[in-house]
Amino acid sequence: MADTVVMKFGGTSVADVEDVKRAAARIVAARERGNQVVAVLSARGKTTDELVAAAYEISKRPLERELDMLLSTGERISCALCAMAIHDMGHEAISLTGSQAGIVTDSSHTRARILEVRADRIRAGLAEDRIVLVAGFQGVSGDSKDVTTLGRGGSDTTAVAIAAALGADVCEIYTDVAGVFSADPRLVSDARKLPLVSFDEMLEMSSSGAGVLQLRSVEYARNHGIRIHCRSSFEDAPGTLVLAEDETMERPMVTAVTHAYEARVTLTGLRDEPGVAGRVFGALADANVNVDMIIQNEPISEDSKADLSFTVATDDLSAATDVLNGINVGDATETDPHVGKVSIVGAGMRSHQGVAAKVFRTLGEREINIEMISTSPIKISCVVAAERVPDAVRAIHEAFDLGADAVREEDPSGEHRPRVTS
Amino acid sequence: MADTVVMKFGGTSVADVEDVKRAAARIVAARERGNQVVAVLSARGKTTDELVAAAYEISKRPLERELDMLLSTGERISCALCAMAIHDMGHEAISLTGSQAGIVTDSSHTRARILEVRADRIRAGLAEDRIVLVAGFQGVSGDSKDVTTLGRGGSDTTAVAIAAALGADVCEIYTDVAGVFSADPRLVSDARKLPLVSFDEMLEMSSSGAGVLQLRSVEYARNHGIRIHCRSSFEDAPGTLVLAEDETMERPMVTAVTHAYEARVTLTGLRDEPGVAGRVFGALADANVNVDMIIQNEPISEDSKADLSFTVATDDLSAATDVLNGINVGDATETDPHVGKVSIVGAGMRSHQGVAAKVFRTLGEREINIEMISTSPIKISCVVAAERVPDAVRAIHEAFDLGADAVREEDPSGEHRPRVTS
């Protein structure tokens, strides 16, 4: 039986007429290699942003059910246009909405979770020798049969979920970058394209600034054992394979440096009562403020007060301060809208000591002040002043020899080349 | 039980933010008068044109199934935005796609016909005290469950079909004109807004240039006994009621003058063989050319050849000549891309003699040459040179005293006022 290939094209890969035709040609090429092909498409270019703007022109707080109805149109447009282009290339294609494709979700509008993929219509389309195009980012709620969306970047998750439902070996995610890099190539000139990354590393990277893959899609892929091939829609070279750790041949100590810009909030003179932190973060969650790093310094002396610091997305800062002013749990709220978070990620950190010390020393040598620190077994994150982020990223990238030249010298065996290409 | 009101808003009535809010306010006002309200919306402003253009950028012959998937997004956008606006006015609204609203059609993509309205979700929404918004122009094919569209102007038909399914008394069609006029007010300064028009008259008017209501929606309304109230979304005054002839109090001899611009094709030296006309119009139909008027002059002398003339939409002219050049049934094909059709319509013509003579005499007095004539029991159409259309319309309008002043003098009884308003 023919292999099933699931391909996903992001918004920049279907933005204008030539992009749509390029994506169609990629899809057709996969079909002509004898595969059964399912392609998941995102909305074109800025379509989703424009639809969101239209909603906010009408209403300050657009109804979430109706936002989903509105936003889900963007991917349908991409799919219909791509089906037309494929048809002109001599192949049969059929486009399906998320609902038609059987993407059944819960009913949390604007951030629904996929409960099940009932892929009957996809399978029927493939059985009729058709290329099947699926509108990404959307589904239908199992109970109310309403259109739902999966949140920003949800098309990655759609693609991985379909790959899992169809038993595909790999899910190819086509994007405007060539793969996952050892650092942002815009900051670090010798950043290296990583041939292999483990799911756990990718999860840490996605949550600490690497925008190339959506966090939930990586989780879904890990949980269902679907390898992700993250690659460029503009060139043929293989990109980065994201896969289980036991499939990677090597475990470099540090794989990549990532960064993100955020805002910092500090509550000083926090009342020393049980449940204060719960009240703070509960109230923030109710206001839909996503909190990233949290640090609390509990004083040793009993009658002192604690300080609590956390970071939030810059866009959420005013909402966060509104919430804090409303609940009155400390002496004062201080904010810094311009901080940056620099993280190093690597599965090998588990078995190597001294990574944290080397990071802190490297930043110290450059006189970059570390405001906050948080760690996981395979990640160390440091909050620094926003304007020092490029320096910090470059310094750490160099200190751990992550650059392309360094690797080429160290790794003549070719171990870094991907083991699986499509 | 509360009355059910079905309202339909056209593209110009939801074009920008203020329009959407105005439509929402109209809908809310109907709800606050104690009605159960269903509103059918068209795509905003030029949305459909833009989507069609996008399709033709991708493909010279876009797949019809995919065109439907593409075009159906426009009305969904309108509905979602309007639901948000209604919510901000303190009412609950739910938007439904054509498929969700149970508009079941055949599978003729881009020109599907409604087979059935399974209005369960609409009724459920009304029962929950919600305003129900339905995306016009679209449905779902009963067999393949694909998205279908009803053709240009199909939202009128959606609204009438829903009104019929819900047993509503009247279907209100909101548009950018104040109603149906005795002639195009842009050509005739004293054109009169008609308070009442019969279904048959409206059908003749819609098919002869009055763009205010889609032909099929009037047919559907006549067949199901649904009165249409055609009115302005920009003012509160009542518009025109379209209803069964036995409900109209009066039967004026002539109700209105309409006009349309077309192209004319003449085949000279047509071979005198059985089936020639069938071949000509069969081939035109296969090429999707809509033929309007047809005239054939069969010569009395047996060895002579016939001439065949017909009119088509100007956009279809080149397709029509391609077809004729391909089938070779006559000596030559002559075309005139700029003709106009002026029609007078009136249910009273059935019982009044001399209307045709008066029309021809009126045009003759202005030295307007009549190129083709066709008649129905309640309509006379004359094809004239395009540049003489405004003259012809004004002359006939005046000759039959259709202007506002004329009627006011003749009709002090107030009989012309609509008997039903909402």
Chai-1 contact restraints between the chains, C-beta under 6 A:
chainA,res_idxA,chainB,res_idxB,connection_type,confidence,min_distance_angstrom,max_distance_angstrom,comment,restraint_id
A,V17,B,E57,contact,1.0,0.0,6.0,A-B,restraint_1
A,V17,B,I58,contact,1.0,0.0,6.0,A-B,restraint_2
A,V20,B,I58,contact,1.0,0.0,6.0,A-B,restraint_3
A,E57,B,V17,contact,1.0,0.0,6.0,A-B,restraint_4
A,I58,B,V17,contact,1.0,0.0,6.0,A-B,restraint_5
A,I58,B,V20,contact,1.0,0.0,6.0,A-B,restraint_6
A,I58,B,L81,contact,1.0,0.0,6.0,A-B,restraint_7
A,I58,B,M84,contact,1.0,0.0,6.0,A-B,restraint_8
A,I58,B,A85,contact,1.0,0.0,6.0,A-B,restraint_9
A,S59,B,M84,contact,1.0,0.0,6.0,A-B,restraint_10
A,S59,B,D88,contact,1.0,0.0,6.0,A-B,restraint_11
A,P62,B,M84,contact,1.0,0.0,6.0,A-B,restraint_12
A,L63,B,M84,contact,1.0,0.0,6.0,A-B,restraint_13
A,L63,B,H87,contact,1.0,0.0,6.0,A-B,restraint_14
A,E66,B,A80,contact,1.0,0.0,6.0,A-B,restraint_15
A,E66,B,A83,contact,1.0,0.0,6.0,A-B,restraint_16
A,E66,B,M84,contact,1.0,0.0,6.0,A-B,restraint_17
A,E66,B,S95,contact,1.0,0.0,6.0,A-B,restraint_18
A,M69,B,R76,contact,1.0,0.0,6.0,A-B,restraint_19
A,M69,B,A80,contact,1.0,0.0,6.0,A-B,restraint_20
A,M69,B,S95,contact,1.0,0.0,6.0,A-B,restraint_21
A,L70,B,I77,contact,1.0,0.0,6.0,A-B,restraint_22
A,L70,B,A80,contact,1.0,0.0,6.0,A-B,restraint_23
A,T73,B,T73,contact,1.0,0.0,6.0,A-B,restraint_24
A,T73,B,R76,contact,1.0,0.0,6.0,A-B,restraint_25
A,T73,B,I77,contact,1.0,0.0,6.0,A-B,restraint_26
A,R76,B,M69,contact,1.0,0.0,6.0,A-B,restraint_27
A,R76,B,T73,contact,1.0,0.0,6.0,A-B,restraint_28
A,I77,B,L70,contact,1.0,0.0,6.0,A-B,restraint_29
A,I77,B,T73,contact,1.0,0.0,6.0,A-B,restraint_30
A,A80,B,E66,contact,1.0,0.0,6.0,A-B,restraint_31
A,A80,B,M69,contact,1.0,0.0,6.0,A-B,restraint_32
A,A80,B,L70,contact,1.0,0.0,6.0,A-B,restraint_33
A,L81,B,I58,contact,1.0,0.0,6.0,A-B,restraint_34
A,A83,B,E66,contact,1.0,0.0,6.0,A-B,restraint_35
A,M84,B,I58,contact,1.0,0.0,6.0,A-B,restraint_36
A,M84,B,S59,contact,1.0,0.0,6.0,A-B,restraint_37
A,M84,B,P62,contact,1.0,0.0,6.0,A-B,restraint_38
A,M84,B,L63,contact,1.0,0.0,6.0,A-B,restraint_39
A,M84,B,E66,contact,1.0,0.0,6.0,A-B,restraint_40
A,A85,B,I58,contact,1.0,0.0,6.0,A-B,restraint_41
A,H87,B,L63,contact,1.0,0.0,6.0,A-B,restraint_42
A,D88,B,S59,contact,1.0,0.0,6.0,A-B,restraint_43
A,S95,B,E66,contact,1.0,0.0,6.0,A-B,restraint_44
A,S95,B,M69,contact,1.0,0.0,6.0,A-B,restraint_45
